């Protein structure tokens, strides 16, 4: 696969950031990404809920899945490049990580014995319906998630929220007794 020359990465990210893509309005960006990935040799498509998928590399190798999101929160930030810093809605959360994953997969496709899959999910800033839609896929051999962690290093694991409601029924007993308690 031939990846375009130097500077293409910045141009890709800038193009992504220039396209508004608040939750529920990711279609234009999804179309641009599927076209760009196809031009770079990815097998690419948009799924039933609007997620962008692109895969390169050995189709028989282990799958390394890279997951980011293409939606942003509302708000208008002017897109501008100051030196080597690009400003605009989504540059960090999370168009920057997604652009990085697309470029890395394209560059490594012929050099690693793996299937490199990049997915740009929709709706992450809302209710993560794009990611939920992906739950039917077979699990990959490795997964990288492109989401800012607030630290200046790769995050191993990520805090999340797991909410549930349960009810326990147990006869009352004092915690100092030998009887079982609800706790």
Secondary structure, 3 states (H helix, E strand, C coil): CCCCCCCHHHHHHHHHHHCCCECCCCHHHHHHHHHHHHHCCCEEEECCCCCEEEEEECCCCEEEEEEEECCECCCCCCCEEECCEEECCCCCCCHHHHHHHHHHHHHHCCCCCEEEEEEEECCCCCCCHHHHHHHHCCCCCEEEECCCCCCCCCCCCCCCCCCCCCCCCCCCCCCCCCCCCCC
